Amino acid sequence: MKILIIHNTYISQHTGGEDIVFYNELTALEERLGKNSVYHYTVSNNTIHIPLLIFTIFFSIRHFFAVRRLIKREKINLVHVHNFFPLLTTAVFLAARISGAKTVHTLHNYRLWCPSGTFYRDGFGICEKCAALPVPIFCIRYGCYRGSVLQSIPAALAFGFYNLLRMYRFIDFFFVLTRFQKEKIISLGIPPDRIILKPNFLISPGFAEATSACIPAPREGYLFVGRFEESKGLAVLLKAWKQANLPDTLYIIGSGELPEEAVAEAEKNTAFDEKKIQFLGKKTNAEVLDLMGRVKYLIQPSIWYETFGLTIIEAFLQGTPVIGFSIGTRNEFITDGKNGFLAEPDNLPMVLKNSSNRSDYEELSRRAAEKGAEFSRDTILGFQITAYQKILNGKAKLP
């Protein structure tokens, strides 16, 4: 078995969950199978040249031939693609098929049906208007891709082109991350026998990967980690935090433009007292994990489906319970009152109040760590390698 892992990184914007998963899997596979059996082909959004991209976004001839040469030269028989847009394009799937390699594509988002990848529209909420269309025209109308009508035009036309040529037929199997995501893409037309449920695993530098023991006291405060954009729910959280009026500190890690109401409150210098809310800016992954292990709760208030929720599992691995909205995948990770709390956007203040000063906090922490252990590297990696072998052996019946 020789595997080629392919990924278009997002480094020019931020190092997000997809990039972390890609590097984690690549490192783990190299360690388990050996570097002579695992190859990688990556490009970065740092290299985007806008005038040239307009022509290559439909089909990258350069990457088609480069991937094909690599497969032939190294006798690769399985190609695993993480993100392919916008630089690699679906050309990499065709290159694999022509070269005789099997292909797997991890669905880190919903971009095959929604160019923004989120099924979320700012100012509107959950939106699936483009899902059933051959060309995602509503993406152009609402400027969904990167918040720009101008950038949405080539993105929407590119995905329309992929649909027209049925480029996705060159993908043999899809890795999905949760049961919710599996049911969602089945409803969108992907045959169940081409879907493999394979969650992400995490590597936490400087910490035990899974421990049943709670992080030593004292724990203090609540934590939000994420980009400052509407779909991540920061504005909703800030409003709820003000209403809950807890004595704790809310730590906020991330980057981007703060919600307008957050700026307004900061200018008023009331609810955003430095002891109550601290904006810490962007931090390294190790710094984020360190703080996760010292706060009482992580709050994950995303108001879109999410495909996995890396921060939830990262927090669990530190024995930190999580508070999140009962939307999409969060219901698979958070068991209300057991390892965290589930909320609705309108009752988040009450849930925050109920989470404070819990007499059963140590039990919440222990169960959070137990849940995190389900996503240990050895467990998930072993399943992933078995899935690769079954694909190569033609055994299509997979969970």
N, C-alpha and C positions, 0 to 999 in steps of 0.2 A: 504494500500500500504506500503510494506516494501522493502527498496532499499539497495542493497549492491554495494558500489563503490570500484572498484579494480584498482590498479595502481602499476606499476613497475617504481620507481623513478630513475632519472638520477644523483642523488646527487654526486656520485663519480666523475662525469665529470664536471657538472655545473648545477645550478638550472635554467633550461630553461623554455620556454613557456608552455610546457606540464605540468610540475610540478606546475607552478603557476595556470594554469586553474584547475587542479585537486583539489588543496587546496581551491581555491576560490569556486568551485562548492560544495565541501564537506561542507565547513563552511556555505554557504548560504542555502543549503538543510537542514542541521541540525537546523538552526535557523527557517526556514519556516515550516518544517514538524516535528521537534522534534527529539532528539537523539534516542528515542525509535523506530523511524521509519527509521533511516538512519544509516547504518553500513559501515565500510570500512575495506579493507584488502590490506595492502601495503607491498612491499618488496623494498629494496634499492640495487642499484649496488655496494654500499659499501661492501656488503656481498658476492660478487662474489668470488668463489673459482674456478680458471681456470680448474684444472684437473677434478673436479667434474662436472663443467658446460658442459664439452664435452659430458657427458653422459645424463645430465638432460635437455639439450637445446632442445631436440626433444619432450620430454613429461615429465613434472614434476609430478611424482606420489605424492610427498609430498604435493604440492599445490593443486593437484586435490582432495585429500582426505580432506585437511584442508578447502577448499572452500565448498565442499559438506557437511561437518559436520556443518559448519556455516550456510549454507542455511537451512538445515533441523532443526537445533536447534532453530533458530530465526524465522522460517517460512517466509523466504524471498521469494518474488514472482517476483522481477525484479533485474537483475544484470547488472550494467553499468560498462564496462571495458574501461579504458583509454589506457595505454600502457601495453602490456603483455610480451614484449620481453626484455631481454633474459631469465629471471629467471622464470616467471610464465608459459610461453608457452601457446599454445592453449588449454592446459588441463583445464584451468578455464572455457572455453566455454562449453566443454563437461560436466564438473561438474555441471554447471548450467542447462544444458539440461536434464541430468539424474535426477536432483533434482526437475524438473518441473518448474523452473523459466524461465521467458523470459529474453533475453539478448539484450543489446545495446552496440555497440562498437563505440567510437568516433575515427574517422580517423584523428589524429593529423598530420599524415604524410602519405607517400605512401609505407610503408614498406611491405604491402601484395604483392606488385609487384616489389619492389626494396629494397633489404636488407638494403641499406643505408638510405632509407626512403625519399630521396630527388629528385629522377629522375635527378640527377646531377653528373657528373663525372669530377673530377679535371683535368685540362689541356685539356678538351674536350668541356664541356658545358652540355646543356640539353641532357639527354640520357635515352631512354626507351627500350633499347635492351632486358632487362630481362622480360619486362611486359607480353609478350605472351608465355614465356617459362615455362614448368612445373618445371624445376630446373633452378634457376638464375645463369647460369654458367659464364656469363660475369662478374658477381660480383667477382668471383674467379680470373678470368683472369686479371682484372684491380685492384684488391685489394680494392674494393669500401667500404667494411664494416670497419670503423675505420681506413681507409688508410692502411690496412694490408692484404696481401694475406693469411697469416696464419690464421687470425681471420675470413677472408671471407669464408674460406672453411666450417667450421661448421655452420656458419650463412646461407650460401646458401643451404647447405644440409638440414638444419632444415626447411627452407621455402619450399624446394622441398618435404620434408616429409609431411608438413602440406597440401600441394597441393595434394599429392598422396592420402592421407586419407580423403581429402575433409573436413578438420576440420572447414572451414569457414561456412559450412552449418549449424553449431550450433549457428550462430549469426543470431538473428531474424531481427534486424534493425541496420543500420549504421547511426550515426550522422556525417554529413559533415558540414563544417564551412562557405563555400561560394558557390555561384552558379557555379563559375569556377570549383571548386573541384567536385561538383555534376556531371557536364557534363563530367569531366575527368573520374570519376570512372564508370559512365554509359558506356563510350566508352571502358572501361576495362572489362566489363562483369557483373557488379553488376546490378540486376534488379531495375528499378526506384521505384517500389513499396516497396522496402526494404530500401530506402534512405530517411532520414529526414534532411532537412536543418535547422540546429540549431547553430547559431553563438556563439562564446564565449562572456562572459561578463567580465567586469573588476571591481575590487575593488581597489580604489586608496587611500591608507592610508594617512591621512593628507590633503586630497584635496576634494573639492566638486566633486561628481561623474559626474555631468554634469552642466556646467554653460554657459550661453550665453554671459557673460561678459569676456572681454579679461583679461589676467593676467596683473597686473599693469606694466607699463614701468619702467625702460628701459629694453628692451630685447636686447640681444647681442649674436652674434655668431650662429654657426650651430652645430648640434650634430649628431654623429653616435653612435648607441648602438648595439652591437652584438659580436659574436665570431669572432676571427681573423682567418677566413678560407676562401678559395677561393669563395665558393658559396655565401657568405655573401656580396661579392663585395667591400671589403675594398680597395683592390689594385686598382680597377677601380676608386673608389672615390678619392683616393690619387692622382692618375694621373690627373684626371679631376680638382681637387682642385688646383693643381700646374698650370694647363693651365688657369684656370679662374682668378687666381691672385687677389682674393678679399681682401679687407682690413680687413675682419672679421676674427675671430678665429674659427677654427674647433676643437671641443672637441670630443675626441674619448674614449668611455667607452667599456670595454670588456676584454677578456682574451684569451690566446692562443698564437701561434707563429705569429709574425708580418710578412706580405708579404716581400719577399726579397728586392723588390724595395723600400719598406718603410725603411728598415734598411739601404740600400745604401744611400738614400736621407738624413737620419738622420746623417749618418757618414759625409756626405758632408756639413751638417749644413747650408744648403741654404734654400730650401723650407720649412724645418721643424724648422724654427725659433720658439722659445717657445711661442712667441706672436701670431703666425699664426696657429700652430697646437699643441694641448696639449693632450698627452696620459694620461688619468686619471686612467687607470687600471680598476680593477673590483670594482663595487660599489653595495651597497644594493639597493633594489627596491625603497625604499623611497628616497634615494639619487638621483637615476636616474630620478624619477618623479620630484624632486625638480629642477634639472637642465633642464628638459624638459620644465618646466613652465617659465624658464628664458631665453631660447634661442629663436632666431627668427624662426628657422626651424629645424625639424628633417629630416635627410637624410636616406632613407631606400633603399640602392642600391643592394639588393639581386639580384642575377642573376639566381636563380632557381625559381620554381613556387611559393613557400611558400604555406601553406595551410590556413593561416589566416593573420598573421602580427600583433601580440599583440602590438608591439611598436607603430604602426601607430595609433591605437585607444587610447593608453595611451597618446600619444602626442595630439591627437584631444581633449581628455578630459581636457587637460590643455590649450586649445585654441591655440595650436601650429600647424601651417600648416606643411605639409609633402611633401618632394620631393622624388619621387621614380621612378623606371623604369616601363615602361608600359608592365609588364610581369605578366601573371596570375591574381592573386587575387587583385593586387594593383589597377587595373582598376575599381574594385567595390567600393573601398574606396575613392580614390583620384579623384576628378573632376578637371581636368586641368584648372588652373586659377581661381578656385572657393574656394577650401580649401587647395590648394597646387599645385604642378606642376608634370606632368608626363614627363619622359625623355626616350631617348634611350641611350645605352651606348656610342654612338659616338657623341651625342650632349649634354651630361651632362654639360660640361663647359659653354656652351651658356645658358642653363637653370639656372645654378647657377648665372651667371651674371645678367640674367633677374629677378631673385628673389630678388636681393639686392636693398635696398632703394625703395621699392614699396610704392606708394602713397595710394594704396588700401589695405595696410597690415591689418588694423583693420578689414576690411570686410573679408579678408581671415581668420583671427583669429576667427571671430564670426561664420563663416560657418564651420570651423573646429570643434568648440565646439558643434555646432548643429549636425554635423555628429556623433561625439562621443556619443551624448545623445541617439542615436539609439541603442547603445549597453549597456545601463544602466542595472544594476543588476536586478531590479524589472521586467523590460520588458522581458528580455531573460529568467530569472528564471521561470516566470509565464508560458511562452511557453513550457519550458522544462518539467515542472510538468504536464502540459496538455498532452504533448506527451507521457509521462510515462503512464498516465491514459488511453489514447487511445490504447496504445500497450496492456495493461492488459485487456482492454475491447474487444480486438479483432478487433478494428476499424483500418484496415490497411491503409486506405486512409489518408495520411498525406502529408503536403507540403514538 
